[in-house]
Structures are given as C-alpha cells and as structure tokens.
Amino acid sequence: MAGPASDQVASVDAPGSGAADGLPWHVWPLGSRLNEAGRIEVGGCDLVELAREFGTPAYVYAEDDIRTRARAFLDAFRARRERFEVVYASKAFPCTAAYELLAAEGLSCDVASGGELHLALRGGFDPSRIYMHGNNKSEAEIAYAVESGVGHIVADSFDELERLERIAPGQRILLRVTPGIKPSTHSYIQTGQIDSKFGFSVEEVPRAIESIRNLELRGLHAHIGSQIFELEPYEKLVEVLARLGDYPLLNLGGGLGIAYTREDEPPSIDEYVDTLVRGAPEHVTVLCEPGRALVGNAGVTIYSVGTVKEIPGVRTYVAVDGGMSDNLRPMLYGSRYEAEIASRPGGADVCTIAGMHCESGDILVRDVGLDSPRPGDILAIPATGAYGHAMANNYNAVPRPPVIFCKDGDARVVVRRETYEDLTRRDV
Ligand SMILES: Cc1ncc(COP(=O)(O)O)c(C=O)c1O
C-alpha cells in the first residue's frame, strides 16, 4: 500500500495526511510505502533487504526526499520574490553526498566550523555561496575561510569583529543578532533569547556597526532556535531586524520543525517561507537556513532486534544494536520518535526500544506499539535524517553506522561503516 508520498510536493506542503493503513507516513521519507511483501520500502528499497545487504545499524536516506524538499523551498521563494537564497544548514547532516546533492540543487551552504567548511568545499559548494557561522571561530578557521574565498562570515561578537579586522580585512560579513525572541521549543535549541551565547543583543548592534572599519557589512543574521512549529516568532523576527537598519541581506536562520511522531503537524515549507518574506522589503535578499526541514524526514535508521526483555506488569524492553551512539537526541533533549518492525509494521504491543550502550538512559523510543517483536527483526526509526549521523559518536567503542542513499530501488553506500581498525587509526 502506498503512503501519501507519491504526491510528493503536496505531501511536503500537507504533512499529517493519514494513509488507509494507519501508519504515520508523514514522518517517513517521501515515497515510502509497504511493498507487496508487506515490508517497508524507502527510496524504492526494502528495508529488510537493505539490512541483509549492508548490515545494521545503518542510516538509510531517500535521496528524492531531500531533493523534493530543497525544491519546495526554492519554489516557495520563487513564487513570491526575486531576491532570496536557501542556505543548507549543513550541521544537520554533514555528509559529502548531501553537500553534493544540495549544491547541485542550487542551494547555498551554512557551515559552523572548519570541518564543515572542508566538507562543503569537497561537496562542490561554490565558496562564494558559503556562510561561515560559529560563536567562537578560531583564527585558523577564519584564515581558512578567507583563503577559501568564503562569501560571508557571520560575525558573532566584539572579540570576533576585532579578529576579523585583523585576519580578514575587506571580508563581507553579516552581524549575528540575538533578537530577544523565545519560541516554544526545547531550551537547549532556543538561540534567540537574550541569555544566549550567540550574537549581539539588539542594543549592542549600533555599537558593533560603528566599530567596523575594514569589513564590508552586508546584512544581519538571526537564528531563533530549532524544531519550531509556530510562525509568529518569525514575523516578530523580521520586524525586529528591519528596525535595525536597511541592508542588502537579511538572513532569518533556520528552525522550521518537522514531524517526528504521528501527532506532529509542523507548518508547511510554503507557509513558513510566506511568513519570512511577508515583512521584508522587495529590494532585500531574504535568506533562510533550513537544516532539519531539508534532511530530517529523509532519513530512517534501521537496527536489528537482539533481545526482548519482558518485565511483567512493568515494561517490555526491545534492545537493538545501536542507540545513543547513532542517535543522541533522545538523551540530549528527550526527543520522541515513531518505530516500526520493517516486516510487520503496525501492532499494539507497547514496547520501549533500548539501545545497547552502558547507560540506563540509552532509550531510543518509549512506549511504542509493535507487533510481537522478536530477535532478528529489523526495527526502523523514521525521521532520523537530521542530527543523527551529525552527532554520532563512538561511545563503548561502537563503530559508527554507514550512510546509504536510496533512489528508485537502487541503494549506494555514501559513507561506509566504521571498522574496529578505524577505532585505533588515530592512536600514536
Ligand atoms: C545559525 C543556524 N542556522 C541554521 C540552523 C539550522 O537549524 P534547523 O536544523 O533547525 O533548521 C542552526 C541550527 O542550530 C543554526 O545554528
């Protein structure tokens, strides 16, 4: 049975549309479906077959999902104004293949470290279309950005302005502003409030502008946070920044939320872009920096079930061969996810999906309905495309999973699985 994804752009714009089989398809990559064998297919590839071929855990992406969402952003802007840029916030999924794909789609790129800059250049981004962020860029990172011809550096503090004057004379910059706006999302991913390590307060902006001698100030930037479902904070943001002066560029950051669970209904890309551009004068180039909204729903993590532990009257733990090393978000933010057994989706046996790490808190999903899980089942957790691979680590010396891109039934490994040998590669 097909999910709603066949009608691709429409489902980008109408998340939450349910399918007849009752599965929450809007959290799955576009084009996902149940195949004739009753198994979940992503990018035309059967998840059970992928597990057999590439092993588990593995990050599986539907390539077309990323493309479709990138185009939805571009189309939404194009329909409304001439001057805009869609900037991929690459911290969400810093993977060479993703940089290549999004550079080819015509996006610009946000990097927040020398490492991300290196990957963006490797991935083929034109350096002039790269925006370099960070609240504490080192001198070496600034020098690397200058040597590489990075188009804009986003200045974050008075100390950094002084550093930029010294190391990057003549560089085009934006000023990062902390606009005093607090959207409702997890406090760790709120960034626009006064009490923030990022940027200049609204009161400091005039002094910062006055201090600039030999840099080219091209505009203002603000990022108010992540996984945001409300649009009003963005309306307010445009107002606050517009009051700070008229510049060629207005970068409104990222943050558009995505559906992680069946209850989540974020605004559409179209509604979001409409809000961003509404208050901005025509002559200004409006930029936004989506990360999660481009790649989050494109990715699914597949695991093998190893043990099922039933504690009568208490809980059933279904343990998988990954956990907090491949997805840190549940531990960092208490993030919630859906999960399905790839060969028997649906089901009502309430289970807790536990990771394999030496922490009781290594729980991937709490209280999810599965169909009598057993060892050997392939378990899939959707909406893991953003900040999963990006935050992967080697806790318990567990090798990091591969990244597999799927399209029209073909699967290609774009990042191989780490090996035990890799774990000793940096030893001296
Ligand atoms: C400056 C900046 N821009 C964009 C983003 C992307 O956010 P999201 O993935 O929520 O769209 C972030 C995330 O931390 C950020 O710090």
The ligand as an SDF file (V2000), in Angstrom:
LIG
                    3D

 16 16  0  0  0  0  0  0  0  0999 V2000
   22.8410   29.5410   12.6620 C   0  0  0  0  0  0  0  0  0  0  0  0
   21.9700   28.3730   12.3960 C   0  0  0  0  0  0  0  0  0  0  0  0
   21.2970   28.3050   11.2390 N   0  0  0  0  0  0  0  0  0  0  0  0
   20.5150   27.2320   10.9390 C   0  0  0  0  0  0  0  0  0  0  0  0
   20.3840   26.1750   11.8100 C   0  0  0  0  0  0  0  0  0  0  0  0
   19.5450   25.0120   11.4060 C   0  0  0  0  0  0  0  0  0  0  0  0
   18.5150   24.7480   12.2480 O   0  0  0  0  0  0  0  0  0  0  0  0
   17.4130   23.6960   11.8320 P   0  0  0  0  0  0  0  0  0  0  0  0
   18.0870   22.4010   11.5850 O   0  0  0  0  0  0  0  0  0  0  0  0
   16.5060   23.6550   12.9920 O   0  0  0  0  0  0  0  0  0  0  0  0
   16.7320   24.2230   10.6110 O   0  0  0  0  0  0  0  0  0  0  0  0
   21.0670   26.2030   13.0430 C   0  0  0  0  0  0  0  0  0  0  0  0
   20.9270   25.0910   13.9940 C   0  0  0  0  0  0  0  0  0  0  0  0
   21.4700   25.0290   15.0430 O   0  0  0  0  0  0  0  0  0  0  0  0
   21.8910   27.3260   13.3360 C   0  0  0  0  0  0  0  0  0  0  0  0
   22.5720   27.3810   14.4750 O   0  0  0  0  0  0  0  0  0  0  0  0
  1  2  1  0
  2  3  1  0
  2 15  2  0
  3  4  2  0
  4  5  1  0
  5  6  1  0
  5 12  2  0
  6  7  1  0
  7  8  1  0
  8  9  2  0
  8 10  1  0
  8 11  1  0
 12 13  1  0
 12 15  1  0
 13 14  2  0
 15 16  1  0
M  END
$$$$
